[in-house]
Amino acid sequence: MRKKTNLKYFVLSVISGILLALSFQKFNAFFLAWIGFIPLLFCCNKGNTILKSVFYGFISGFVCNGISLFWLYPFLNYNLESYSQAIIVASLLWGYLACYFAVWSGFVNLIQKKFVSCIVVLFAPFLWMLLEYARTYLLTGFPWNLIGYSQTHFLYFIQISDIFSVYGVSFIIVLMNVMIFCSIKEKRLLPLIAAFVVFLSVISYGFIRIKYLNIDNDNEILVGVIQPNVDQYKKWDLKYKESIIEEIKSSAKTFENQNIDMMVYPETVIPGFLGEPDIENLIEEISSIAKMNLIGVPCSEGESFYNSIVSFDNKSNVIDKHYKTHLVIFGEFIPFRDILAKFFSIFNSLGDFSKGTQMNVFNYENISVGSSICSENFFSNLSRKLVNNGAKILTNHTNDAWFLDSAAPYQHFSMNIFRAIENRKYMVVCANTGLSAVIDLKGKILQKTQLNENINFSYPVYQNSYKTFYDKFGNVLIYIGLVIVTFIFFMLFMI
């Protein structure tokens, strides 16, 4: 009987992981997130031990991340020496992310043993939100596929991000799951009604914001976006340098006579460093196309190298530079290089970028733009800094060619929709191989390219100086959650 019971809970934990994984891109079954935690919550019931709940939580997390982040395996297999190394590294990351599920499950089990269900309803979503926030920054941070990001395609549901950011959306999803769970477990209708009221309140707010949001626009600017679609293996191969330069020139010339105000290029689109003669000639030629140009070009200062966005005027004069402030571990810097290189020889051939320290806003004539580079859009606080530093429009420059035709570019792109809503700013996304887009301040995609196509487009966007609740006060819900969870922990150990 005990074996059958253990198998039942194991299956339930796997089901939770599958439901949550399917809610993310490319599957896009976002509604499954509203019930995805319920099977796992049954595994956390007070009849199980804490250790068993931790185990079932780990299984759910591993399945969820193994499916939704399966793209890690082909990505790593492409860049490492063998498929076995790729499996090991991917499994370690999936396992690390599963630990957050495990911690949450263990504490939810403990709270169910000690408190009435209304405390569980309060505790579980706040703890989940705090764990997501911790995952955002711990060990350099990996806030990929926070539960809130599953709702990208449900714009009415995520408008609340302008108050509580993406973490607030995650909170609401887990809150609804716990309420529905309590209704099923206790055979009471009231928690289910409460879940429906929460859902209705959130989408009502979203409806009002989408239909009646009225923000004064400072001015309209015409933006040009270039998606060159350069294969990753060609980007830093010198024998392809000349052909890449010619492709960039050809793409820029398609915008001649369009009166472009701002031209946007992808991350590291330039196949060389600023200051090299052929690179300087390229920039001089293409910068004449637009009033202001935002170009992804690596920069060097002394012994330091930076992943950069440099803004140029139409005479190729440098307006300002933004050095990437959040570097991707094992991609842009290698910790413990001497040790790891013994097992993964590829680390001997990878260089390190230096870390920038400021989120600079590019100001030129009537344009004020805040730019993020690739993974900087993972972090809502960085876009918030740009807006509070004066940005009236946001851009994200990235190179997702690393991820081939997987779910990764779609999952990465979804974060831009949240950054647009959180700050109520137009967002221009420019990716080397896609997805490139223009997103309005309500999160609606106005223009979007496909993956792996060489394409250029122009689109009018609007600047504004509006500050959201989130811009002004930050992650208030995180602080509230920290107080509530701390108090419940205090009560737990007092009993």
Residue pairs with C-beta under 8 A, 6 or more apart in sequence:
6 52
9 42
9 43
9 48
9 52
9 56
10 56
10 59
12 39
12 40
12 42
12 43
12 56
13 39
13 40
13 43
13 56
13 57
13 59
13 60
13 63
14 59
14 60
14 63
15 39
16 36
16 37
16 38
16 39
16 40
16 43
16 60
16 63
16 64
17 59
17 60
17 61
17 62
17 63
17 64
17 66
17 67
18 63
18 64
18 67
19 32
19 33
19 35
19 36
19 39
20 32
20 33
20 36
20 37
20 60
20 64
20 68
20 147
20 150
21 27
21 63
21 64
21 65
21 66
21 67
21 68
22 29
22 32
22 67
23 29
23 30
23 31
23 32
23 33
23 36
23 147
23 150
24 68
24 145
24 149
24 150
24 407
24 411
25 152
25 407
25 410
25 411
25 413
25 414
26 407
26 410
28 153
30 150
30 151
30 152
30 153
30 154
31 154
33 147
33 150
33 151
33 173
34 173
34 176
34 177
34 180
34 199
35 177
35 180
36 177
37 174
37 177
37 178
37 181
38 177
38 180
38 181
38 184
39 60
40 56
40 57
40 60
40 101
40 105
41 108
41 124
41 177
41 178
41 181
42 181
42 185
43 52
43 53
43 56
43 57
43 60
43 105
44 53
44 56
44 57
44 105
44 108
44 109
44 112
45 109
45 112
45 185
46 109
46 112
46 113
48 56
48 109
49 109
50 106
50 109
50 110
51 106
53 105
53 106
53 108
53 109
54 102
54 103
54 105
54 106
54 109
55 102
56 105
57 98
57 101
57 102
57 103
57 104
57 105
57 106
58 95
58 98
58 99
58 101
58 102
58 105
59 98
60 98
60 101
60 105
61 94
61 97
61 98
61 99
61 100
61 101
61 102
62 94
62 95
62 98
64 98
64 101
65 93
65 94
65 97
65 98
65 145
66 94
68 145
68 407
68 411
69 90
69 93
69 94
69 97
69 144
69 145
70 406
70 407
71 403
71 404
71 406
71 407
71 408
72 89
72 90
72 93
72 94
73 86
73 87
73 90
74 86
74 404
74 406
75 402
75 403
75 404
75 406
75 408
76 85
76 86
76 89
76 90
77 83
77 86
78 404
79 346
79 402
80 86
80 89
80 344
80 346
81 344
81 345
81 346
85 343
85 344
93 142
97 135
97 142
100 131
100 132
100 134
100 135
103 131
104 124
104 127
104 128
104 131
107 123
107 127
108 120
108 123
108 124
108 127
110 492
111 119
111 120
111 123
111 124
111 488
111 492
112 120
114 492
114 495
115 123
115 488
115 491
115 492
117 182
117 185
117 186
117 191
119 488
120 178
120 182
121 175
121 178
121 179
121 182
121 191
122 484
122 488
123 484
123 485
123 488
124 174
124 175
124 178
125 171
125 172
125 174
125 175
125 178
126 171
126 480
126 481
126 484
126 485
127 481
127 485
128 147
128 170
128 171
128 174
129 167
129 168
129 170
129 171
129 174
129 477
129 478
129 481
130 478
130 481
130 482
130 485
132 143
132 146
132 147
132 148
132 167
132 170
133 167
133 475
133 478
135 141
135 142
135 143
135 146
136 142
136 143
136 146
136 378
136 379
139 329
140 326
140 327
140 329
141 326
141 378
141 379
143 378
143 379
144 378
144 411
144 412
145 411
146 166
146 167
146 170
147 169
147 170
147 173
147 174
148 158
148 161
148 166
148 167
148 168
148 169
148 170
148 173
148 418
149 166
149 411
149 414
149 415
149 418
150 173
151 157
151 158
151 169
151 173
152 158
152 414
152 417
152 418
155 206
155 210
155 442
155 443
155 444
156 202
156 203
156 206
156 207
156 210
157 169
157 172
157 202
157 203
157 206
158 166
158 169
158 206
158 417
158 418
158 421
158 443
159 205
159 206
159 209
159 210
159 421
159 442
159 443
160 168
160 169
160 172
160 202
160 205
160 206
161 168
161 169
161 418
161 421
161 422
161 470
162 209
162 421
162 422
162 423
162 424
162 468
162 469
162 470
163 468
163 469
163 470
164 171
164 470
164 475
164 476
164 477
165 380
165 418
165 422
165 470
165 475
165 477
166 380
166 415
166 418
166 422
167 380
167 475
167 477
167 478
168 477
169 418
171 477
171 481
172 198
172 202
175 195
175 198
176 195
176 198
176 199
179 191
179 192
179 194
179 195
179 198
180 191
180 192
180 195
182 188
182 191
183 189
183 190
183 191
183 192
183 195
209 442
210 442
213 424
213 441
213 442
215 424
215 441
215 464
215 466
216 464
216 465
216 466
217 462
217 463
217 464
218 366
218 392
218 462
218 463
218 464
218 465
219 366
219 462
219 463
220 460
220 461
220 462
221 261
221 262
221 366
221 367
221 393
221 460
221 461
221 462
221 463
222 258
222 259
222 260
222 261
222 262
222 458
222 459
222 460
223 260
223 261
223 262
223 263
223 264
223 428
223 438
223 458
223 459
223 460
223 461
224 255
224 258
224 260
224 262
224 263
224 264
224 289
224 290
224 456
224 457
224 458
225 264
225 428
225 430
225 436
225 438
225 456
225 457
225 458
225 459
226 248
226 251
226 252
226 263
226 264
226 265
226 266
226 269
226 430
226 456
227 266
227 430
227 431
227 432
227 433
227 434
227 436
227 449
227 453
227 454
227 455
227 456
228 244
228 247
228 248
228 251
228 266
228 269
228 432
228 454
229 432
229 433
229 434
229 452
229 453
229 454
229 455
230 244
230 247
230 269
230 401
230 432
230 433
231 401
232 399
232 401
232 402
234 240
234 244
235 244
235 268
235 271
235 399
235 401
236 271
240 271
241 271
241 272
241 278
244 271
245 271
245 278
245 282
247 454
248 265
248 269
248 270
248 282
248 286
249 282
249 285
249 286
251 454
251 456
252 263
252 285
252 286
252 289
253 289
254 456
255 263
255 289
255 290
255 456
255 458
256 289
258 458
260 289
260 290
260 291
260 458
261 290
261 291
261 292
261 367
262 290
262 291
262 292
262 293
262 294
262 367
262 369
263 286
263 289
263 290
263 292
263 293
263 294
264 294
264 395
264 397
264 428
264 430
265 293
265 294
265 295
265 296
265 397
265 430
266 296
266 397
266 398
266 399
266 430
266 431
266 432
266 436
267 296
267 307
267 309
267 373
267 374
267 397
267 398
267 399
267 432
268 296
268 297
268 298
268 307
268 399
268 432
269 295
269 296
269 297
269 399
269 432
270 279
270 282
270 283
270 295
270 296
270 297
270 298
271 279
272 278
272 279
272 297
272 298
273 279
273 297
273 298
273 299
273 300
273 305
274 280
274 283
274 297
274 298
274 299
274 300
274 308
274 310
275 300
279 297
280 316
283 293
283 295
283 297
283 312
283 316
284 316
286 293
286 295
287 293
287 295
287 312
287 313
287 314
287 315
287 316
288 314
288 315
288 316
289 314
290 314
291 313
291 314
291 364
291 365
291 367
292 311
292 312
292 313
292 314
292 319
292 362
292 364
292 365
292 367
292 369
293 311
293 312
293 313
293 314
294 309
294 310
294 311
294 362
294 369
294 371
294 395
294 397
295 309
295 310
295 311
295 312
296 307
296 308
296 309
296 373
296 397
296 399
297 308
297 309
297 310
298 305
298 306
298 307
298 308
298 353
299 305
299 306
299 308
299 310
299 321
299 323
300 306
304 354
305 351
305 352
305 353
305 354
306 321
306 323
306 324
306 353
306 354
306 356
307 323
307 324
307 327
307 332
307 353
307 373
307 374
308 321
308 322
308 323
308 324
308 356
308 373
309 321
309 322
309 371
309 373
309 397
310 318
310 320
310 321
310 322
311 318
311 319
311 320
311 321
311 362
311 364
311 369
312 318
312 319
313 319
313 364
319 362
319 363
319 364
320 360
320 362
320 363
321 360
322 356
322 358
322 359
322 360
322 362
322 371
322 373
323 354
323 355
323 356
323 357
323 358
324 332
324 353
324 355
324 356
324 373
324 374
324 376
325 355
325 356
325 357
325 358
325 359
325 376
325 382
326 355
326 375
326 376
326 378
326 379
326 382
327 333
327 353
327 355
328 374
328 375
329 335
330 347
331 402
332 352
332 353
333 352
333 353
333 355
334 340
334 347
334 350
334 352
337 347
340 347
341 347
341 348
359 370
359 382
359 385
359 386
359 389
360 389
361 368
361 369
361 370
361 386
361 389
361 390
361 391
362 368
362 369
362 370
362 371
363 390
367 392
367 393
367 463
368 390
368 391
368 392
368 393
368 463
369 391
369 392
369 393
369 394
369 395
370 383
370 386
370 387
370 389
370 390
370 391
370 393
370 394
370 395
371 386
371 394
371 395
371 396
371 397
372 382
372 383
372 386
372 394
372 395
372 396
372 397
372 419
373 396
373 397
373 398
374 396
374 397
374 398
374 399
376 382
376 396
377 383
377 396
377 398
377 412
377 415
377 416
377 419
378 415
380 418
380 419
380 422
380 470
380 475
381 474
381 475
383 394
383 419
383 422
383 423
384 422
384 423
384 470
384 471
384 474
386 394
387 394
387 423
387 425
387 467
387 471
388 467
388 471
391 425
392 425
392 463
392 464
392 465
393 425
393 426
393 427
393 428
393 461
393 462
393 463
394 419
394 420
394 423
394 425
394 426
394 427
394 428
395 427
395 428
395 429
395 430
396 416
396 419
396 427
396 428
396 429
396 430
397 430
397 431
398 412
398 429
398 430
398 431
398 432
399 431
399 432
399 433
400 408
400 409
400 412
400 431
400 432
400 433
400 434
400 435
401 432
401 433
403 409
403 412
405 451
405 452
409 431
409 433
409 434
409 435
409 451
410 435
413 429
413 431
413 435
413 437
416 427
416 429
416 437
416 439
417 427
417 439
417 443
417 445
418 443
419 425
419 427
420 426
420 427
420 439
420 440
420 441
420 442
420 443
421 441
421 442
421 443
422 468
422 470
422 471
423 441
423 468
423 470
423 471
424 441
424 464
424 466
424 468
425 441
425 464
425 466
426 438
426 439
426 440
426 441
426 461
426 462
426 463
427 437
427 438
427 439
428 437
428 438
428 439
428 461
429 435
429 436
429 437
429 438
429 439
430 436
431 449
433 451
433 452
434 449
434 450
434 451
434 452
434 453
435 448
435 449
435 450
435 451
436 448
436 449
436 455
436 457
437 445
437 446
437 447
437 448
437 449
438 445
438 446
438 447
438 448
438 459
438 461
439 445
439 446
440 446
441 464
441 466
446 459
447 457
447 459
449 455
449 457
469 476
